[in-house]
Amino acid sequence: MVGYWVLSQGVAWLIHTLFGGMMTPGGTFASPQNVLIGQTLSILVTGMLMLALACSFGWLTELFGPQPIRGSWWCTRSAC
């Protein structure tokens, strides 16, 4: 958790440093361009880094493959 937080903050800082001059005045939600630079890019880059990490560990099939379903399909409680 701490590693992900540090990575996400570092990515946000790097994006702000590189593209912060392109933002319009008024804050993060003042324009679509500000939302793209201030929010969306850091989420996309961090997500791609997490996907690359999962791929390097060989976890992609475990994460995105079929998941086992236990119990009856009509009952979601563990007592059924």
The first five atom37 places (N, CA, C, CB, O) and aatype in JSON, in Angstrom:
{
  "aatype": [12, 19, 7, 18, 17, 19, 10, 15, 5, 7, 19, 0, 17, 10, 9, 8, 16, 10, 13, 7, 7, 12, 12, 16, 14, 7, 7, 16, 13, 0, 15, 14, 5, 2, 19, 10, 9, 7, 5, 16, 10, 15, 9, 10, 19, 16, 7, 12, 10, 12, 10, 0, 10, 0, 4, 15, 13, 7, 17, 10, 16, 6, 10, 13, 7, 14, 5, 14, 9, 1, 7, 15, 17, 17, 4, 16, 1, 15, 0, 4],
  "atom_mask": [
    [1, 1, 1, 1, 1],
    [1, 1, 1, 1, 1],
    [1, 1, 1, 0, 1],
    [1, 1, 1, 1, 1],
    [1, 1, 1, 1, 1],
    [1, 1, 1, 1, 1],
    [1, 1, 1, 1, 1],
    [1, 1, 1, 1, 1],
    [1, 1, 1, 1, 1],
    [1, 1, 1, 0, 1],
    [1, 1, 1, 1, 1],
    [1, 1, 1, 1, 1],
    [1, 1, 1, 1, 1],
    [1, 1, 1, 1, 1],
    [1, 1, 1, 1, 1],
    [1, 1, 1, 1, 1],
    [1, 1, 1, 1, 1],
    [1, 1, 1, 1, 1],
    [1, 1, 1, 1, 1],
    [1, 1, 1, 0, 1],
    [1, 1, 1, 0, 1],
    [1, 1, 1, 1, 1],
    [1, 1, 1, 1, 1],
    [1, 1, 1, 1, 1],
    [1, 1, 1, 1, 1],
    [1, 1, 1, 0, 1],
    [1, 1, 1, 0, 1],
    [1, 1, 1, 1, 1],
    [1, 1, 1, 1, 1],
    [1, 1, 1, 1, 1],
    [1, 1, 1, 1, 1],
    [1, 1, 1, 1, 1],
    [1, 1, 1, 1, 1],
    [1, 1, 1, 1, 1],
    [1, 1, 1, 1, 1],
    [1, 1, 1, 1, 1],
    [1, 1, 1, 1, 1],
    [1, 1, 1, 0, 1],
    [1, 1, 1, 1, 1],
    [1, 1, 1, 1, 1],
    [1, 1, 1, 1, 1],
    [1, 1, 1, 1, 1],
    [1, 1, 1, 1, 1],
    [1, 1, 1, 1, 1],
    [1, 1, 1, 1, 1],
    [1, 1, 1, 1, 1],
    [1, 1, 1, 0, 1],
    [1, 1, 1, 1, 1],
    [1, 1, 1, 1, 1],
    [1, 1, 1, 1, 1],
    [1, 1, 1, 1, 1],
    [1, 1, 1, 1, 1],
    [1, 1, 1, 1, 1],
    [1, 1, 1, 1, 1],
    [1, 1, 1, 1, 1],
    [1, 1, 1, 1, 1],
    [1, 1, 1, 1, 1],
    [1, 1, 1, 0, 1],
    [1, 1, 1, 1, 1],
    [1, 1, 1, 1, 1],
    [1, 1, 1, 1, 1],
    [1, 1, 1, 1, 1],
    [1, 1, 1, 1, 1],
    [1, 1, 1, 1, 1],
    [1, 1, 1, 0, 1],
    [1, 1, 1, 1, 1],
    [1, 1, 1, 1, 1],
    [1, 1, 1, 1, 1],
    [1, 1, 1, 1, 1],
    [1, 1, 1, 1, 1],
    [1, 1, 1, 0, 1],
    [1, 1, 1, 1, 1],
    [1, 1, 1, 1, 1],
    [1, 1, 1, 1, 1],
    [1, 1, 1, 1, 1],
    [1, 1, 1, 1, 1],
    [1, 1, 1, 1, 1],
    [1, 1, 1, 1, 1],
    [1, 1, 1, 1, 1],
    [1, 1, 1, 1, 1]
  ],
  "atom_positions": [
    [[0.82, -1.18, 0.0], [0.0, 0.0, 0.0], [0.87, 1.26, 0.0], [-0.94, -0.01, 1.2], [0.63, 2.19, -0.77]],
    [[1.86, 1.26, 0.85], [2.73, 2.43, 0.93], [3.51, 2.6, -0.37], [3.71, 2.3, 2.13], [3.68, 3.72, -0.86]],
    [[3.96, 1.49, -0.94], [4.69, 1.55, -2.21], [3.83, 2.1, -3.33], [0.0, 0.0, 0.0], [4.29, 2.91, -4.14]],
    [[2.56, 1.67, -3.39], [1.65, 2.18, -4.41], [1.4, 3.67, -4.21], [0.32, 1.4, -4.39], [1.37, 4.43, -5.18]],
    [[1.23, 4.08, -2.97], [0.98, 5.5, -2.68], [2.18, 6.35, -3.11], [0.69, 5.71, -1.18], [2.01, 7.4, -3.73]],
    [[3.39, 5.89, -2.76], [4.61, 6.63, -3.13], [4.73, 6.7, -4.65], [5.87, 5.96, -2.51], [5.07, 7.75, -5.2]],
    [[4.46, 5.58, -5.33], [4.53, 5.57, -6.78], [3.52, 6.51, -7.39], [4.31, 4.16, -7.31], [3.84, 7.27, -8.31]],
    [[2.29, 6.49, -6.9], [1.26, 7.36, -7.46], [1.56, 8.83, -7.2], [-0.1, 7.0, -6.87], [1.31, 9.66, -8.08]],
    [[2.09, 9.17, -6.05], [2.46, 10.55, -5.77], [3.63, 10.99, -6.62], [2.79, 10.72, -4.29], [3.68, 12.14, -7.08]],
    [[4.58, 10.1, -6.84], [5.72, 10.43, -7.7], [5.3, 10.65, -9.14], [0.0, 0.0, 0.0], [5.8, 11.57, -9.8]],
    [[4.39, 9.82, -9.63], [3.89, 9.99, -11.0], [3.13, 11.31, -11.11], [2.97, 8.81, -11.4], [3.31, 12.05, -12.08]],
    [[2.29, 11.62, -10.13], [1.53, 12.88, -10.16], [2.48, 14.08, -10.14], [0.55, 12.95, -8.96], [2.28, 15.05, -10.87]],
    [[3.52, 14.02, -9.31], [4.5, 15.1, -9.25], [5.23, 15.26, -10.58], [5.5, 14.85, -8.13], [5.43, 16.38, -11.05]],
    [[5.63, 14.14, -11.18], [6.34, 14.19, -12.46], [5.46, 14.77, -13.56], [6.82, 12.8, -12.85], [5.92, 15.59, -14.35]],
    [[4.21, 14.35, -13.61], [3.29, 14.88, -14.63], [3.05, 16.37, -14.41], [1.95, 14.12, -14.6], [3.02, 17.15, -15.37]],
    [[2.89, 16.77, -13.16], [2.69, 18.2, -12.88], [3.93, 19.01, -13.25], [2.35, 18.41, -11.39], [3.82, 20.13, -13.77]],
    [[5.1, 18.46, -13.0], [6.33, 19.15, -13.35], [6.48, 19.29, -14.86], [7.54, 18.4, -12.77], [6.87, 20.34, -15.36]],
    [[6.15, 18.22, -15.6], [6.32, 18.25, -17.05], [5.23, 19.03, -17.77], [6.36, 16.85, -17.57], [5.51, 19.76, -18.72]],
    [[3.98, 18.88, -17.31], [2.85, 19.45, -18.05], [2.08, 20.51, -17.27], [1.92, 18.36, -18.44], [1.05, 20.98, -17.76]],
    [[2.53, 20.89, -16.1], [1.82, 21.86, -15.28], [1.66, 23.22, -15.92], [0.0, 0.0, 0.0], [0.69, 23.93, -15.65]],
    [[2.6, 23.61, -16.77], [2.52, 24.89, -17.45], [1.41, 24.95, -18.49], [0.0, 0.0, 0.0], [1.03, 26.03, -18.93]],
    [[0.88, 23.81, -18.89], [-0.19, 23.76, -19.88], [-1.58, 23.92, -19.25], [-0.13, 22.45, -20.65], [-2.57, 24.06, -19.97]],
    [[-1.65, 23.89, -17.92], [-2.94, 23.99, -17.25], [-3.43, 25.44, -17.26], [-2.83, 23.47, -15.79], [-2.64, 26.38, -17.19]],
    [[-4.75, 25.6, -17.36], [-5.35, 26.93, -17.34], [-5.6, 27.35, -15.9], [-6.67, 26.95, -18.15], [-5.72, 26.49, -15.03]],
    [[-5.68, 28.65, -15.62], [-5.94, 29.1, -14.25], [-7.34, 28.68, -13.79], [-5.8, 30.63, -14.14], [-8.26, 28.59, -14.6]],
    [[-7.47, 28.44, -12.51], [-8.78, 28.13, -11.95], [-8.86, 26.8, -11.23], [0.0, 0.0, 0.0], [-9.91, 26.47, -10.69]],
    [[-7.8, 26.04, -11.19], [-7.81, 24.8, -10.44], [-7.91, 23.57, -11.32], [0.0, 0.0, 0.0], [-7.97, 23.66, -12.55]],
    [[-7.93, 22.43, -10.67], [-7.9, 21.15, -11.38], [-9.13, 20.93, -12.24], [-7.77, 20.03, -10.39], [-9.01, 20.36, -13.33]],
    [[-10.3, 21.36, -11.8], [-11.53, 21.09, -12.53], [-12.04, 22.29, -13.32], [-12.59, 20.62, -11.57], [-13.23, 22.35, -13.64]],
    [[-11.17, 23.25, -13.62], [-11.59, 24.45, -14.34], [-11.83, 24.2, -15.82], [-10.56, 25.54, -14.17], [-12.64, 24.9, -16.44]],
    [[-11.14, 23.23, -16.4], [-11.3, 22.94, -17.82], [-11.02, 21.46, -18.07], [-10.35, 23.83, -18.68], [-10.4, 20.8, -17.23]],
    [[-11.48, 20.94, -19.2], [-11.18, 19.54, -19.52], [-9.68, 19.28, -19.62], [-11.85, 19.16, -20.83], [-9.21, 18.2, -19.26]],
    [[-8.94, 20.25, -20.09], [-7.49, 20.1, -20.19], [-6.87, 19.94, -18.79], [-6.86, 21.32, -20.92], [-5.97, 19.13, -18.6]],
    [[-7.36, 20.7, -17.82], [-6.86, 20.59, -16.45], [-7.19, 19.22, -15.86], [-7.45, 21.7, -15.57], [-6.37, 18.63, -15.15]],
    [[-8.37, 18.71, -16.14], [-8.75, 17.39, -15.63], [-7.85, 16.33, -16.25], [-10.23, 17.08, -15.93], [-7.41, 15.41, -15.56]],
    [[-7.59, 16.44, -17.55], [-6.72, 15.47, -18.21], [-5.32, 15.49, -17.61], [-6.65, 15.75, -19.7], [-4.76, 14.44, -17.29]],
    [[-4.76, 16.67, -17.46], [-3.39, 16.78, -16.95], [-3.34, 16.51, -15.44], [-2.82, 18.18, -17.25], [-2.45, 15.8, -14.98]],
    [[-4.28, 17.07, -14.69], [-4.22, 16.99, -13.23], [-4.69, 15.68, -12.63], [0.0, 0.0, 0.0], [-4.25, 15.3, -11.55]],
    [[-5.58, 14.96, -13.32], [-6.14, 13.75, -12.75], [-5.92, 12.52, -13.62], [-7.61, 13.93, -12.5], [-5.36, 11.52, -13.18]],
    [[-6.37, 12.61, -14.86], [-6.45, 11.43, -15.71], [-5.08, 10.85, -16.05], [-7.18, 11.76, -16.97], [-4.9, 9.63, -16.0]],
    [[-4.13, 11.68, -16.4], [-2.81, 11.17, -16.78], [-2.14, 10.38, -15.66], [-1.91, 12.31, -17.2], [-1.56, 9.33, -15.91]],
    [[-2.22, 10.88, -14.44], [-1.57, 10.16, -13.34], [-2.25, 8.82, -13.07], [-1.56, 11.02, -12.07], [-1.59, 7.84, -12.74]],
    [[-3.58, 8.77, -13.2], [-4.29, 7.51, -13.0], [-3.92, 6.52, -14.1], [-5.82, 7.74, -12.98], [-3.69, 5.34, -13.82]],
    [[-3.87, 6.98, -15.36], [-3.52, 6.09, -16.47], [-2.09, 5.57, -16.36], [-3.71, 6.82, -17.79], [-1.84, 4.38, -16.55]],
    [[-1.15, 6.46, -16.06], [0.25, 6.05, -15.97], [0.46, 5.09, -14.81], [1.17, 7.27, -15.81], [1.15, 4.08, -14.97]],
    [[-0.12, 5.37, -13.66], [0.01, 4.49, -12.51], [-0.64, 3.14, -12.79], [-0.62, 5.13, -11.26], [-0.1, 2.1, -12.41]],
    [[-1.78, 3.14, -13.46], [-2.43, 1.89, -13.83], [-1.58, 1.06, -14.77], [0.0, 0.0, 0.0], [-1.5, -0.16, -14.62]],
    [[-0.95, 1.71, -15.74], [-0.07, 0.98, -16.66], [1.14, 0.41, -15.93], [0.38, 1.89, -17.81], [1.6, -0.69, -16.23]],
    [[1.67, 1.16, -14.97], [2.8, 0.65, -14.19], [2.39, -0.55, -13.34], [3.37, 1.75, -13.3], [3.16, -1.5, -13.21]],
    [[1.19, -0.51, -12.77], [0.71, -1.65, -11.99], [0.46, -2.87, -12.88], [-0.57, -1.27, -11.24], [0.71, -4.0, -12.47]],
    [[-0.03, -2.64, -14.09], [-0.24, -3.72, -15.04], [1.1, -4.33, -15.45], [-1.0, -3.21, -16.27], [1.21, -5.55, -15.57]],
    [[2.1, -3.5, -15.66], [3.44, -4.0, -15.99], [4.02, -4.8, -14.83], [4.37, -2.84, -16.36], [4.68, -5.82, -15.05]],
    [[3.8, -4.34, -13.61], [4.27, -5.08, -12.44], [3.6, -6.44, -12.34], [4.03, -4.27, -11.17], [4.26, -7.44, -12.08]],
    [[2.28, -6.48, -12.54], [1.56, -7.75, -12.5], [2.05, -8.68, -13.6], [0.05, -7.52, -12.62], [2.16, -9.89, -13.39]],
    [[2.32, -8.13, -14.77], [2.83, -8.94, -15.88], [4.22, -9.5, -15.55], [2.89, -8.11, -17.18], [4.5, -10.67, -15.84]],
    [[5.07, -8.7, -14.95], [6.42, -9.17, -14.62], [6.41, -10.25, -13.55], [7.28, -8.0, -14.16], [7.3, -11.09, -13.51]],
    [[5.41, -10.24, -12.67], [5.28, -11.28, -11.66], [4.52, -12.5, -12.17], [4.58, -10.73, -10.44], [4.46, -13.52, -11.48]],
    [[3.94, -12.41, -13.37], [3.17, -13.52, -13.92], [1.77, -13.63, -13.32], [0.0, 0.0, 0.0], [1.22, -14.72, -13.26]],
    [[1.21, -12.53, -12.88], [-0.09, -12.54, -12.21], [-1.27, -12.23, -13.13], [-0.08, -11.54, -11.09], [-2.41, -12.25, -12.67]],
    [[-1.03, -11.94, -14.41], [-2.12, -11.5, -15.27], [-3.23, -12.54, -15.4], [-1.59, -11.16, -16.65], [-4.41, -12.2, -15.37]],
    [[-2.86, -13.81, -15.55], [-3.91, -14.83, -15.67], [-4.67, -15.0, -14.37], [-3.3, -16.16, -16.09], [-5.87, -15.26, -14.39]],
    [[-3.99, -14.86, -13.24], [-4.68, -14.95, -11.95], [-5.6, -13.76, -11.71], [-3.66, -15.06, -10.81], [-6.68, -13.91, -11.13]],
    [[-5.2, -12.58, -12.16], [-6.0, -11.39, -11.94], [-7.17, -11.28, -12.9], [-5.13, -10.17, -12.06], [-8.27, -10.92, -12.5]],
    [[-6.94, -11.59, -14.18], [-7.95, -11.35, -15.2], [-8.57, -12.61, -15.77], [-7.35, -10.55, -16.3], [-9.45, -12.54, -16.63]],
    [[-8.13, -13.77, -15.31], [-8.69, -15.02, -15.8], [-9.98, -15.36, -15.07], [0.0, 0.0, 0.0], [-10.42, -14.63, -14.19]],
    [[-10.59, -16.49, -15.45], [-11.82, -16.92, -14.76], [-11.55, -17.16, -13.27], [-12.37, -18.21, -15.42], [-10.52, -17.71, -12.89]],
    [[-12.48, -16.74, -12.46], [-12.36, -16.89, -11.02], [-13.23, -18.06, -10.56], [-12.76, -15.58, -10.28], [-14.33, -18.25, -11.08]],
    [[-12.76, -18.85, -9.58], [-13.57, -19.97, -9.11], [-14.81, -19.46, -8.35], [-12.73, -20.89, -8.2], [-14.74, -18.5, -7.59]],
    [[-15.91, -20.13, -8.58], [-17.16, -19.79, -7.9], [-17.47, -20.95, -6.97], [-18.33, -19.52, -8.91], [-17.61, -22.09, -7.41]],
    [[-17.59, -20.66, -5.69], [-17.85, -21.69, -4.7], [-19.31, -21.62, -4.25], [-16.91, -21.54, -3.49], [-19.88, -20.54, -4.15]],
    [[-19.89, -22.76, -3.99], [-21.25, -22.8, -3.49], [-22.28, -22.84, -4.6], [0.0, 0.0, 0.0], [-21.94, -22.88, -5.79]],
    [[-23.51, -22.82, -4.21], [-24.61, -22.86, -5.16], [-24.81, -21.5, -5.81], [-25.9, -23.3, -4.46], [-24.51, -20.47, -5.2]],
    [[-25.29, -21.48, -7.03], [-25.47, -20.22, -7.75], [-26.64, -19.42, -7.2], [-25.68, -20.49, -9.22], [-26.69, -18.21, -7.39]],
    [[-27.57, -20.06, -6.53], [-28.75, -19.36, -6.02], [-28.58, -18.85, -4.59], [-29.95, -20.27, -6.1], [-29.44, -18.13, -4.09]],
    [[-27.51, -19.21, -3.96], [-27.32, -18.82, -2.56], [-25.94, -18.18, -2.4], [-27.47, -20.04, -1.61], [-24.93, -18.8, -2.73]],
    [[-25.91, -16.95, -1.91], [-24.62, -16.26, -1.75], [-24.09, -16.35, -0.33], [-24.76, -14.82, -2.15], [-22.94, -15.99, -0.09]],
    [[-24.89, -16.82, 0.61], [-24.41, -16.94, 1.99], [-23.57, -18.19, 2.13], [-25.58, -16.97, 2.98], [-23.8, -19.17, 1.42]],
    [[-22.6, -18.18, 3.01], [-21.72, -19.33, 3.2], [-22.43, -20.49, 3.88], [-20.5, -18.93, 4.01], [-21.94, -21.62, 3.83]],
    [[-23.57, -20.25, 4.5], [-24.3, -21.31, 5.2], [-25.07, -22.21, 4.24], [-25.27, -20.7, 6.22], [-25.51, -23.29, 4.64]],
    [[-25.25, -21.82, 2.99], [-26.05, -22.62, 2.05], [-25.25, -23.75, 1.5], [-26.57, -21.78, 0.92], [-25.76, -24.52, 0.69]]
  ]
}
